[in-house]
């Protein structure tokens, strides 16, 4: 770890401080824009996480060509990560109480159990959910993130904003990923529409 007498560390700290002076309002607005209003997530916590990520980028001397865009993307990814952590904790909690089927950490919201379904039908749906998660895991990281957001109920436009992409890019990636998942599931003998 670099100490305060290290000129590289102080240079990174100075660049970090200058970036926050210039763009702290942008960072705050971006986090508050993407932070879900109905969750228990504190925008201040996400903002702090984004600041840590930005400081690490300066410390590691990462080349940043468009600082405003970079800070915006950091805010979006820090928010996505926070939402995923909350969602994972919620799923674990529900699984412990027996209210939600435990299917592992997927990126999409699983259909709720129907108490009127037969045990055989519930087992079939559990298998479909497991296979959808497996098909999702086979996608490249960029596609997995985009279609994961889409399967959670976000529109292509919302996913694009959250990922820092254009809407056409997000729509293209999501539709191609859906088609790839459909083909994979079909090859596995599952006729499941990835909506």
Backbone as ProteinMPNN parsed JSONL, in Angstrom:
{"seq_chain_A": "XXXXXXXXXXXXXXXXXXXXXXXXXXXXXXXXXXXXXXXXXXXXXXXXXXXXXXXXXXXXXXXXXXXXXXXXXXXXXXXXXXXXXXXXXXXXXXXXXXXXXXXXXXXXXXXXXXXXXXXXXXXXXXXXXXXXXXXXXXXXXXXXXXXXXXXXXXXXXXXXXXXXXXXXXXXXXXXXXXXXXXXXXXXXXXXXXXX", "coords_chain_A": {"N_chain_A": [[0.841, -1.183, 0.0], [0.489, 2.248, -0.751], [2.056, 5.026, 0.833], [1.477, 8.253, 2.443], [3.668, 9.843, 1.869], [4.493, 9.052, -0.57], [4.928, 10.103, -3.832], [3.346, 9.257, -6.01], [1.022, 8.335, -4.771], [0.051, 10.687, -3.567], [-0.369, 12.201, -5.861], [-2.412, 10.747, -7.112], [-4.37, 11.044, -5.158], [-4.741, 13.814, -5.287], [-5.756, 14.108, -7.914], [-8.077, 12.644, -7.604], [-9.436, 14.171, -5.648], [-9.774, 16.548, -7.115], [-11.437, 15.603, -9.154], [-13.737, 14.932, -7.681], [-14.409, 17.473, -6.728], [-15.19, 18.683, -9.097], [-17.191, 16.962, -10.11], [-18.947, 15.951, -8.132], [-21.669, 16.543, -7.779], [-22.797, 15.472, -10.115], [-22.262, 12.751, -9.684], [-23.816, 12.271, -7.374], [-26.42, 12.851, -8.354], [-26.64, 10.894, -10.37], [-26.539, 8.501, -8.909], [-28.834, 8.804, -7.261], [-30.747, 8.836, -9.213], [-30.79, 6.222, -10.248], [-31.158, 4.599, -8.046], [-33.449, 2.456, -6.586], [-36.592, 3.548, -5.446], [-38.252, 2.169, -3.729], [-36.754, 0.462, -2.192], [-34.538, -0.71, 0.435], [-32.172, 0.509, 0.199], [-29.62, 2.813, 0.793], [-28.918, 5.832, -0.685], [-26.657, 7.309, -0.046], [-24.847, 5.372, 0.807], [-24.346, 3.975, -1.554], [-23.261, 6.012, -3.059], [-20.911, 6.43, -1.62], [-19.624, 3.986, -2.099], [-19.255, 4.241, -4.863], [-17.477, 6.391, -4.879], [-15.251, 5.191, -3.687], [-14.61, 3.325, -5.676], [-13.924, 5.075, -7.734], [-11.696, 6.351, -6.603], [-9.962, 4.154, -6.463], [-9.55, 3.717, -9.187], [-8.081, 5.994, -9.897], [-5.882, 5.582, -8.218], [-4.841, 3.225, -9.268], [-3.954, 4.189, -11.604], [-5.529, 4.176, -13.908], [-6.411, 4.753, -17.272], [-8.425, 7.374, -18.074], [-10.578, 8.723, -20.266], [-12.919, 10.278, -20.681], [-14.017, 11.823, -18.111], [-16.476, 12.574, -16.867], [-18.36, 10.813, -18.045], [-17.239, 8.404, -17.215], [-17.506, 8.568, -14.419], [-20.282, 8.599, -14.258], [-20.865, 6.019, -15.223], [-19.635, 4.501, -13.214], [-21.283, 5.18, -11.052], [-23.699, 4.043, -11.938], [-23.02, 1.264, -12.121], [-22.283, 0.742, -9.463], [-24.731, 1.107, -8.241], [-26.273, -0.923, -9.476], [-24.913, -3.175, -8.47], [-25.436, -2.87, -5.717], [-28.23, -3.16, -5.66], [-28.43, -5.817, -6.518], [-27.15, -7.105, -4.36], [-28.959, -6.576, -2.258], [-31.212, -7.835, -3.268], [-30.311, -10.493, -3.38], [-29.914, -11.015, -0.664], [-32.554, -10.754, 0.2], [-33.772, -12.888, -1.186], [-32.421, -15.048, -0.007], [-33.376, -14.781, 2.598], [-36.147, -15.159, 2.216], [-36.057, -17.778, 1.249], [-35.193, -19.144, 3.531], [-37.441, -18.952, 5.139], [-39.173, -20.468, 3.768], [-40.88, -19.433, 1.889], [-40.157, -18.987, -0.689], [-38.852, -20.652, -3.473], [-35.679, -22.188, -3.329], [-33.282, -21.566, -5.51], [-30.706, -20.943, -6.081], [-28.302, -18.308, -6.851], [-29.661, -16.354, -9.063], [-30.124, -14.021, -11.826], [-32.568, -13.022, -12.289], [-36.023, -12.363, -11.577], [-37.799, -14.824, -10.055], [-40.706, -16.809, -10.883], [-43.479, -16.7, -8.633], [-44.374, -19.29, -6.277], [-47.219, -21.278, -6.803], [-49.662, -22.096, -4.646], [-51.717, -23.781, -5.296], [-50.758, -25.521, -7.175], [-49.782, -28.785, -8.26], [-47.426, -31.018, -6.643], [-45.827, -32.193, -8.593], [-46.011, -30.417, -10.746], [-44.883, -28.155, -9.562], [-42.287, -29.105, -9.226], [-41.554, -29.401, -11.903], [-41.597, -26.703, -12.717], [-39.591, -25.73, -11.073], [-37.402, -27.014, -12.226], [-37.4, -25.831, -14.765], [-36.823, -23.184, -14.045], [-34.248, -23.539, -12.993], [-32.892, -24.357, -15.321], [-33.203, -22.065, -16.925], [-31.665, -20.276, -15.465], [-29.183, -21.553, -15.83], [-28.882, -21.299, -18.622], [-28.77, -18.535, -18.809], [-26.385, -18.082, -17.459], [-24.554, -18.986, -19.315], [-24.248, -17.005, -21.154], [-22.274, -14.29, -22.536], [-20.637, -11.892, -20.368], [-21.506, -9.154, -20.749], [-23.927, -9.497, -22.152], [-25.293, -11.1, -20.323], [-25.618, -9.364, -18.134], [-27.278, -7.384, -19.276], [-29.6, -8.801, -20.22], [-30.322, -9.936, -17.845], [-31.174, -7.709, -16.333], [-33.347, -7.033, -17.922], [-34.978, -9.29, -17.614], [-35.666, -8.888, -15.026], [-37.593, -7.062, -15.212], [-37.053, -4.569, -16.27], [-37.174, -2.08, -18.833], [-35.811, -1.945, -22.184], [-34.796, 0.587, -22.556], [-34.455, 1.513, -19.889], [-32.556, -0.353, -18.973], [-30.463, 0.307, -20.68], [-29.836, 2.927, -19.827], [-28.996, 2.383, -17.205], [-26.754, 0.816, -17.65], [-25.155, 2.496, -19.061], [-25.277, 2.652, -21.817], [-26.32, 3.111, -25.284], [-29.79, 3.192, -26.214], [-30.462, 1.63, -28.539], [-28.242, -0.128, -28.62], [-28.535, -1.565, -26.199], [-31.063, -2.753, -26.647], [-30.484, -4.349, -28.897], [-28.516, -6.125, -27.839], [-30.002, -7.341, -25.784], [-32.131, -8.587, -27.223], [-30.697, -10.35, -28.878], [-29.468, -11.926, -26.916], [-31.711, -13.027, -25.69], [-32.654, -14.592, -27.813], [-30.501, -16.385, -28.051], [-30.662, -17.666, -25.565], [-33.186, -18.837, -25.833], [-32.68, -20.665, -27.919], [-30.774, -22.313, -26.663], [-32.265, -23.345, -24.502], [-34.233, -24.68, -25.92], [-32.686, -26.645, -27.166], [-32.134, -28.129, -24.952], [-34.515, -29.297, -24.538], [-36.542, -27.77, -23.505], [-39.316, -25.813, -23.772], [-39.51, -22.728, -23.374], [-40.545, -19.497, -23.098], [-38.563, -16.74, -23.214], [-39.406, -13.91, -22.038]], "CA_chain_A": [[0.0, 0.0, 0.0], [1.283, 3.468, -0.859], [1.856, 5.926, 1.967], [1.218, 9.649, 2.091], [4.884, 10.463, 1.368], [4.713, 8.555, -1.922], [4.404, 11.11, -4.776], [2.277, 8.681, -6.836], [-0.199, 8.303, -3.969], [-0.467, 12.046, -3.413], [-0.866, 12.609, -7.176], [-3.715, 10.097, -7.29], [-5.287, 11.695, -4.224], [-5.035, 15.148, -5.806], [-6.639, 13.931, -9.076], [-9.354, 12.195, -7.056], [-10.071, 15.33, -5.016], [-10.183, 17.46, -8.185], [-12.586, 14.989, -9.827], [-14.912, 15.088, -6.816], [-14.789, 18.884, -6.726], [-15.85, 19.014, -10.358], [-18.282, 16.073, -10.507], [-19.677, 15.328, -7.021], [-23.112, 16.685, -8.028], [-23.14, 14.48, -11.139], [-22.25, 11.446, -9.025], [-24.981, 12.204, -6.482], [-27.631, 12.781, -9.183], [-26.687, 9.603, -11.061], [-26.898, 7.466, -7.926], [-30.232, 8.97, -6.849], [-31.601, 8.514, -10.356], [-30.891, 4.776, -10.45], [-31.468, 3.901, -6.792], [-34.891, 2.218, -6.503], [-37.221, 4.289, -4.35], [-38.965, 1.27, -2.823], [-35.836, -0.489, -1.566], [-33.921, -0.251, 1.676], [-30.828, 0.948, -0.148], [-29.337, 4.214, 1.069], [-28.152, 6.453, -1.769], [-25.36, 7.746, 0.481], [-23.96, 4.203, 0.822], [-23.95, 3.705, -2.933], [-22.37, 7.106, -3.444], [-19.611, 6.156, -1.004], [-19.026, 2.878, -2.853], [-18.814, 4.798, -6.14], [-16.276, 7.195, -4.602], [-14.139, 4.247, -3.468], [-14.238, 2.794, -6.99], [-13.242, 6.14, -8.465], [-10.367, 6.512, -5.992], [-9.141, 3.012, -6.906], [-9.185, 3.94, -10.59], [-6.976, 6.957, -9.891], [-4.738, 4.946, -7.563], [-4.286, 2.241, -10.211], [-3.556, 4.971, -12.77], [-6.34, 3.776, -15.05], [-6.574, 5.85, -18.224], [-9.819, 7.81, -18.148], [-10.626, 9.736, -21.309], [-14.069, 11.155, -20.441], [-14.222, 11.656, -16.679], [-17.903, 12.657, -16.528], [-18.97, 9.554, -18.46], [-16.686, 7.366, -16.363], [-18.15, 8.707, -13.107], [-21.674, 8.197, -14.445], [-20.876, 4.553, -15.299], [-19.326, 3.986, -11.878], [-22.509, 5.33, -10.254], [-24.668, 3.049, -12.405], [-22.621, -0.097, -11.734], [-22.359, 0.63, -8.001], [-26.151, 0.963, -7.923], [-26.661, -2.279, -9.885], [-24.345, -4.112, -7.51], [-26.166, -2.727, -4.45], [-29.554, -3.761, -5.851], [-28.232, -7.27, -6.542], [-26.867, -7.576, -2.997], [-30.212, -6.532, -1.503], [-32.077, -8.881, -3.826], [-29.783, -11.794, -2.962], [-30.232, -11.177, 0.764], [-34.003, -10.956, 0.305], [-34.057, -14.251, -1.631], [-31.949, -15.959, 1.031], [-34.303, -14.67, 3.717], [-37.389, -15.824, 1.83], [-35.783, -19.209, 1.171], [-35.131, -19.67, 4.885], [-38.782, -19.028, 5.682], [-39.949, -21.401, 2.973], [-41.838, -18.73, 1.043], [-39.628, -18.882, -2.044], [-38.017, -21.797, -3.818], [-34.258, -21.854, -3.328], [-32.756, -22.004, -6.796], [-29.376, -20.394, -6.314], [-28.285, -16.874, -7.135], [-29.878, -15.985, -10.453], [-30.201, -12.59, -12.063], [-33.905, -12.617, -12.661], [-37.035, -12.611, -10.573], [-38.45, -16.11, -10.318], [-42.15, -16.775, -10.69], [-43.84, -17.173, -7.297], [-45.023, -20.599, -6.21], [-48.668, -21.283, -6.734], [-49.993, -23.146, -3.69], [-52.668, -24.703, -5.896], [-50.094, -26.426, -8.111], [-49.403, -30.103, -7.749], [-45.987, -31.129, -6.406], [-45.163, -32.513, -9.86], [-45.929, -29.169, -11.523], [-43.906, -27.319, -8.881], [-40.968, -29.661, -9.546], [-41.299, -29.037, -13.299], [-41.274, -25.275, -12.769], [-38.269, -25.596, -10.462], [-36.421, -27.447, -13.227], [-37.353, -24.788, -15.794], [-36.107, -22.049, -13.457], [-32.833, -23.917, -12.924], [-32.356, -24.355, -16.683], [-33.12, -20.674, -17.377], [-30.462, -19.742, -14.807], [-28.007, -22.125, -16.503], [-28.778, -20.677, -19.947], [-28.336, -17.165, -18.567], [-24.97, -18.13, -17.059], [-23.739, -19.281, -20.491], [-24.105, -15.799, -21.976], [-21.146, -13.417, -22.194], [-20.929, -10.992, -19.251], [-22.29, -7.989, -21.182], [-25.274, -9.966, -22.474], [-25.892, -11.6, -19.088], [-26.057, -8.209, -17.349], [-28.391, -6.708, -19.942], [-30.817, -9.61, -20.221], [-30.7, -10.091, -16.441], [-31.983, -6.534, -15.988], [-34.588, -7.134, -18.683], [-35.806, -10.319, -16.987], [-36.148, -8.35, -13.751], [-38.718, -6.178, -15.505], [-36.652, -3.273, -16.818], [-37.301, -1.921, -20.279], [-34.518, -1.793, -22.864], [-34.345, 1.959, -22.291], [-33.966, 1.573, -18.505], [-31.31, -1.122, -18.907], [-29.443, 1.108, -21.373], [-29.426, 4.019, -18.938], [-28.283, 1.835, -16.058], [-25.476, 0.27, -18.09], [-24.392, 3.53, -19.751], [-25.285, 2.341, -23.25], [-27.424, 3.692, -26.04], [-30.95, 2.302, -26.195], [-30.365, 0.614, -29.587], [-27.258, -1.149, -28.233], [-29.15, -2.422, -25.173], [-32.128, -3.539, -27.283], [-29.838, -5.351, -29.74], [-27.891, -7.141, -26.986], [-31.055, -8.079, -25.087], [-32.844, -9.467, -28.141], [-29.797, -11.44, -29.28], [-29.29, -12.804, -25.761], [-32.967, -13.786, -25.542], [-32.67, -15.626, -28.859], [-29.511, -17.402, -27.692], [-31.225, -18.449, -24.46], [-34.283, -19.633, -26.387], [-32.08, -21.801, -28.65], [-30.157, -23.206, -25.678], [-33.325, -24.049, -23.776], [-34.863, -25.594, -26.872], [-31.771, -27.782, -27.324], [-32.24, -28.913, -23.714], [-35.85, -29.866, -24.486], [-37.448, -26.917, -22.729], [-39.977, -24.765, -24.554], [-39.768, -21.652, -22.419], [-40.435, -18.201, -23.765], [-37.856, -15.725, -22.438], [-40.164, -12.693, -22.379]], "C_chain_A": [[0.89, 1.251, 0.0], [1.01, 4.36, 0.348], [1.722, 7.364, 1.49], [2.457, 10.354, 1.554], [5.202, 10.045, -0.063], [4.12, 9.555, -2.91], [3.289, 10.567, -5.66], [0.964, 8.674, -6.079], [-0.789, 9.694, -3.833], [-0.983, 12.592, -4.738], [-2.235, 12.025, -7.449], [-4.748, 10.751, -6.384], [-5.692, 13.08, -4.727], [-5.985, 15.068, -7.005], [-8.04, 13.508, -8.62], [-10.124, 13.374, -6.447], [-10.57, 16.322, -6.071], [-11.408, 16.922, -8.918], [-13.85, 15.145, -8.986], [-15.37, 16.535, -6.745], [-15.615, 19.223, -7.965], [-17.142, 18.218, -10.59], [-19.065, 15.444, -9.354], [-21.193, 15.438, -7.211], [-23.588, 15.676, -9.066], [-23.227, 13.097, -10.517], [-23.496, 11.277, -8.167], [-26.276, 12.061, -7.287], [-27.765, 11.431, -9.872], [-27.094, 8.495, -10.097], [-28.372, 7.598, -7.549], [-31.191, 8.641, -7.988], [-31.828, 7.013, -10.491], [-31.266, 4.002, -9.196], [-32.98, 3.703, -6.699], [-35.485, 2.89, -5.266], [-37.829, 3.354, -3.298], [-38.051, 0.244, -2.15], [-35.275, 0.103, -0.284], [-32.509, 0.274, 1.431], [-30.695, 2.441, 0.134], [-28.468, 4.769, -0.061], [-26.763, 6.874, -1.295], [-24.36, 6.587, 0.512], [-23.455, 3.884, -0.584], [-22.983, 4.785, -3.409], [-20.971, 6.891, -2.861], [-18.891, 5.03, -1.741], [-18.503, 3.379, -4.204], [-17.554, 5.639, -5.962], [-15.054, 6.296, -4.391], [-13.667, 3.684, -4.804], [-13.481, 3.838, -7.813], [-11.831, 6.341, -7.915], [-9.436, 5.378, -6.423], [-8.683, 3.19, -8.353], [-8.03, 4.929, -10.681], [-5.721, 6.33, -9.286], [-4.03, 3.972, -8.514], [-3.84, 2.879, -11.516], [-4.257, 4.507, -14.046], [-6.509, 4.974, -15.967], [-8.057, 6.156, -18.38], [-9.883, 8.953, -19.15], [-11.76, 10.738, -21.089], [-14.502, 10.962, -18.994], [-15.699, 11.683, -16.297], [-18.62, 11.352, -16.868], [-18.51, 8.407, -17.559], [-17.348, 7.392, -14.986], [-19.609, 8.266, -13.188], [-21.786, 6.665, -14.481], [-20.566, 3.922, -13.95], [-20.562, 4.07, -10.991], [-23.534, 4.279, -10.636], [-24.286, 1.644, -11.958], [-22.635, -0.288, -10.227], [-23.811, 0.439, -7.565], [-26.645, -0.432, -8.289], [-26.163, -3.294, -8.871], [-25.078, -4.06, -6.176], [-27.547, -3.364, -4.539], [-29.437, -5.283, -5.857], [-27.957, -7.819, -5.147], [-28.145, -7.617, -2.161], [-31.138, -7.646, -1.966], [-31.612, -10.255, -3.382], [-30.09, -12.043, -1.484], [-31.716, -11.45, 0.96], [-34.368, -12.38, -0.103], [-33.599, -15.269, -0.601], [-32.923, -15.964, 2.194], [-35.615, -15.389, 3.402], [-37.203, -17.329, 1.754], [-35.741, -19.847, 2.539], [-36.515, -19.833, 5.472], [-39.677, -19.962, 4.888], [-40.956, -20.733, 2.064], [-41.407, -18.707, -0.421], [-38.729, -20.078, -2.305], [-36.563, -21.386, -3.884], [-33.621, -22.434, -4.587], [-31.357, -21.482, -7.06], [-29.456, -18.948, -6.736], [-28.446, -16.571, -8.615], [-29.998, -14.486, -10.595], [-31.617, -12.133, -12.369], [-34.881, -12.995, -11.565], [-37.79, -13.867, -10.944], [-39.957, -15.998, -10.128], [-42.501, -17.313, -9.302], [-44.495, -18.544, -7.362], [-46.525, -20.409, -6.133], [-49.059, -22.413, -5.796], [-50.986, -24.16, -4.247], [-52.038, -25.699, -6.857], [-49.763, -27.747, -7.442], [-47.898, -30.129, -7.494], [-45.211, -31.432, -7.684], [-44.97, -31.245, -10.698], [-44.914, -28.211, -10.893], [-42.487, -27.801, -9.174], [-40.584, -29.317, -10.987], [-40.88, -27.577, -13.403], [-39.908, -25.008, -12.142], [-37.168, -25.971, -11.432], [-36.288, -26.405, -14.334], [-36.562, -23.588, -15.276], [-34.609, -22.334, -13.415], [-32.193, -23.868, -14.309], [-32.243, -22.933, -17.25], [-31.892, -20.016, -16.754], [-29.196, -20.258, -15.48], [-27.793, -21.494, -17.872], [-28.294, -19.233, -19.821], [-26.842, -17.126, -18.236], [-24.046, -18.399, -18.246], [-23.482, -18.053, -21.364], [-22.83, -15.047, -21.603], [-21.59, -12.399, -21.138], [-21.832, -9.825, -19.647], [-23.739, -8.383, -21.457], [-26.004, -10.415, -21.218], [-26.412, -10.436, -18.231], [-27.298, -7.572, -17.969], [-29.67, -7.532, -19.877], [-31.261, -9.901, -18.786], [-31.561, -8.935, -15.966], [-33.348, -6.596, -16.668], [-35.532, -8.153, -18.037], [-36.312, -9.888, -15.613], [-37.264, -7.342, -13.96], [-38.345, -4.814, -16.042], [-36.885, -3.249, -18.322], [-35.896, -1.836, -20.881], [-33.934, -0.413, -22.583], [-33.769, 2.081, -20.879], [-32.647, 0.829, -18.347], [-30.173, -0.343, -19.558], [-28.931, 2.222, -20.479], [-28.576, 3.501, -17.788], [-26.891, 1.342, -16.444], [-24.614, 1.3, -18.826], [-24.273, 3.296, -21.244], [-26.338, 3.194, -23.943], [-28.576, 2.695, -25.994], [-30.884, 1.266, -27.317], [-29.355, -0.5, -29.24], [-27.865, -2.11, -27.212], [-30.209, -3.325, -25.796], [-31.529, -4.668, -28.123], [-29.246, -6.486, -28.891], [-28.95, -7.987, -26.294], [-31.759, -9.045, -26.028], [-31.966, -10.62, -28.618], [-29.6, -12.435, -28.143], [-30.546, -13.639, -25.526], [-33.034, -14.905, -26.577], [-31.686, -16.745, -28.539], [-30.034, -18.273, -26.56], [-32.346, -19.359, -24.952], [-33.739, -20.868, -27.111], [-31.464, -22.808, -27.681], [-31.218, -24.013, -24.953], [-34.037, -25.044, -24.677], [-34.003, -26.838, -27.082], [-31.811, -28.692, -26.096], [-33.635, -29.507, -23.531], [-36.837, -29.045, -23.677], [-37.995, -25.843, -23.646], [-40.417, -23.692, -23.573], [-39.547, -20.342, -23.142], [-39.755, -17.22, -22.833], [-38.467, -14.403, -22.838], [-39.45, -11.449, -21.918]], "O_chain_A": [[1.918, 1.292, 0.677], [-0.12, 4.441, 0.828], [1.837, 7.656, 0.3], [2.332, 11.359, 0.854], [6.084, 10.623, -0.698], [2.924, 9.837, -2.842], [2.38, 11.31, -6.031], [-0.088, 8.966, -6.647], [-2.0, 9.869, -3.969], [-1.939, 13.368, -4.749], [-3.12, 12.713, -7.957], [-5.882, 10.984, -6.802], [-6.853, 13.472, -4.607], [-6.916, 15.867, -7.107], [-9.048, 13.951, -9.17], [-11.315, 13.547, -6.705], [-11.663, 16.874, -5.937], [-12.312, 17.683, -9.265], [-14.915, 15.455, -9.519], [-16.57, 16.808, -6.707], [-16.605, 19.951, -7.89], [-18.083, 18.731, -11.195], [-19.792, 14.477, -9.583], [-21.925, 14.52, -6.842], [-24.66, 15.089, -8.917], [-24.165, 12.35, -10.794], [-24.158, 10.242, -8.233], [-27.132, 11.245, -6.946], [-28.862, 10.878, -9.956], [-27.912, 7.642, -10.443], [-29.088, 6.597, -7.521], [-32.321, 8.215, -7.749], [-32.933, 6.578, -10.814], [-31.659, 2.839, -9.293], [-33.726, 4.682, -6.728], [-34.928, 2.799, -4.172], [-37.91, 3.705, -2.121], [-38.537, -0.742, -1.595], [-35.511, 1.268, 0.036], [-31.743, 0.458, 2.377], [-31.559, 3.233, -0.245], [-27.402, 4.226, -0.353], [-25.798, 6.803, -2.057], [-23.169, 6.786, 0.273], [-22.283, 3.562, -0.775], [-21.998, 4.489, -4.086], [-19.969, 7.139, -3.531], [-17.686, 5.112, -1.981], [-17.422, 2.979, -4.635], [-16.661, 5.601, -6.808], [-13.959, 6.605, -4.862], [-12.464, 3.575, -5.043], [-12.514, 3.515, -8.502], [-10.879, 6.484, -8.683], [-8.263, 5.611, -6.713], [-7.551, 2.848, -8.695], [-7.099, 4.724, -11.46], [-4.619, 6.532, -9.796], [-2.802, 3.903, -8.56], [-3.397, 2.184, -12.43], [-3.655, 4.455, -15.118], [-6.727, 6.091, -15.497], [-8.843, 5.294, -18.774], [-9.316, 10.022, -18.921], [-11.566, 11.936, -21.295], [-15.265, 10.047, -18.686], [-16.128, 10.878, -15.471], [-19.401, 10.845, -16.063], [-19.306, 7.543, -17.189], [-17.71, 6.343, -14.452], [-20.111, 7.622, -12.266], [-22.675, 6.084, -13.858], [-21.172, 2.915, -13.582], [-20.859, 3.129, -10.255], [-24.172, 3.685, -9.766], [-25.137, 0.903, -11.465], [-22.967, -1.373, -9.752], [-24.086, -0.308, -6.626], [-27.358, -1.06, -7.507], [-26.912, -4.179, -8.457], [-25.318, -5.101, -5.564], [-27.986, -4.031, -3.603], [-30.268, -5.966, -5.259], [-28.47, -8.878, -4.785], [-28.385, -8.585, -1.439], [-31.771, -8.318, -1.151], [-32.437, -11.103, -3.041], [-30.477, -13.147, -1.101], [-32.096, -12.279, 1.787], [-35.186, -13.019, 0.56], [-34.299, -16.248, -0.343], [-33.262, -17.024, 2.721], [-36.13, -16.14, 4.23], [-38.092, -18.083, 2.15], [-36.202, -20.976, 2.707], [-36.746, -20.769, 6.237], [-40.813, -20.222, 5.284], [-41.819, -21.415, 1.511], [-42.225, -18.432, -1.299], [-37.936, -20.466, -1.447], [-36.244, -20.336, -4.442], [-33.448, -23.647, -4.707], [-30.875, -21.58, -8.188], [-30.544, -18.416, -6.956], [-27.457, -16.535, -9.347], [-29.977, -13.758, -9.603], [-31.833, -10.962, -12.68], [-34.591, -13.85, -10.728], [-38.357, -13.959, -12.033], [-40.434, -15.2, -9.321], [-41.888, -18.275, -8.841], [-45.094, -18.913, -8.373], [-47.024, -19.495, -5.477], [-48.817, -23.578, -6.11], [-51.091, -25.274, -3.733], [-52.708, -26.627, -7.31], [-49.503, -27.82, -6.241], [-47.167, -29.33, -8.079], [-44.075, -30.987, -7.845], [-43.908, -31.027, -11.281], [-44.172, -27.535, -11.605], [-41.583, -26.985, -9.352], [-39.432, -28.984, -11.264], [-39.918, -27.252, -14.098], [-39.155, -24.16, -12.622], [-36.118, -25.329, -11.464], [-35.179, -26.128, -14.792], [-35.725, -23.039, -15.993], [-33.798, -21.475, -13.76], [-31.069, -23.387, -14.453], [-31.295, -22.63, -17.974], [-31.164, -19.286, -17.427], [-28.245, -19.504, -15.682], [-26.662, -21.186, -18.247], [-27.499, -18.768, -20.637], [-26.125, -16.233, -18.688], [-22.862, -18.067, -18.183], [-22.594, -18.07, -22.217], [-22.357, -15.156, -20.472], [-22.775, -12.084, -21.031], [-22.813, -9.539, -18.961], [-24.666, -7.686, -21.045], [-27.194, -10.146, -21.059], [-27.507, -10.51, -17.673], [-28.257, -7.256, -17.264], [-30.721, -7.006, -19.512], [-32.451, -10.093, -18.537], [-32.561, -9.142, -15.278], [-34.37, -6.256, -16.071], [-36.734, -7.912, -17.925], [-37.275, -10.456, -15.096], [-37.821, -6.822, -12.994], [-39.222, -3.976, -16.253], [-36.803, -4.278, -18.993], [-34.913, -1.673, -20.157], [-32.726, -0.266, -22.396], [-32.712, 2.684, -20.692], [-31.732, 1.306, -17.677], [-29.051, -0.333, -19.05], [-27.723, 2.439, -20.384], [-27.561, 4.102, -17.436], [-25.954, 1.44, -15.651], [-23.47, 1.01, -19.177], [-23.287, 3.693, -21.866], [-27.128, 3.892, -23.307], [-28.369, 1.504, -25.766], [-31.222, 0.107, -27.075], [-29.593, -1.671, -29.535], [-27.728, -3.326, -27.342], [-30.252, -4.522, -25.512], [-32.001, -5.803, -28.072], [-29.451, -7.663, -29.189], [-28.82, -9.209, -26.221], [-31.965, -10.206, -25.674], [-32.444, -11.747, -28.749], [-29.568, -13.645, -28.37], [-30.455, -14.822, -25.2], [-33.421, -16.03, -26.26], [-31.998, -17.92, -28.731], [-29.866, -19.492, -26.591], [-32.442, -20.514, -24.537], [-34.259, -21.973, -26.949], [-31.616, -24.017, -27.859], [-31.088, -25.228, -24.806], [-34.403, -26.134, -24.236], [-34.522, -27.951, -27.168], [-31.549, -29.89, -26.199], [-33.919, -30.14, -22.513], [-37.853, -29.564, -23.215], [-37.243, -25.061, -24.226], [-41.518, -23.727, -23.023], [-38.488, -20.11, -23.726], [-40.294, -16.894, -21.775], [-38.096, -13.83, -23.863], [-39.946, -10.341, -22.122]]}, "name": "protein", "num_of_chains": 1, "seq": "XXXXXXXXXXXXXXXXXXXXXXXXXXXXXXXXXXXXXXXXXXXXXXXXXXXXXXXXXXXXXXXXXXXXXXXXXXXXXXXXXXXXXXXXXXXXXXXXXXXXXXXXXXXXXXXXXXXXXXXXXXXXXXXXXXXXXXXXXXXXXXXXXXXXXXXXXXXXXXXXXXXXXXXXXXXXXXXXXXXXXXXXXXXXXXXXXXX"}
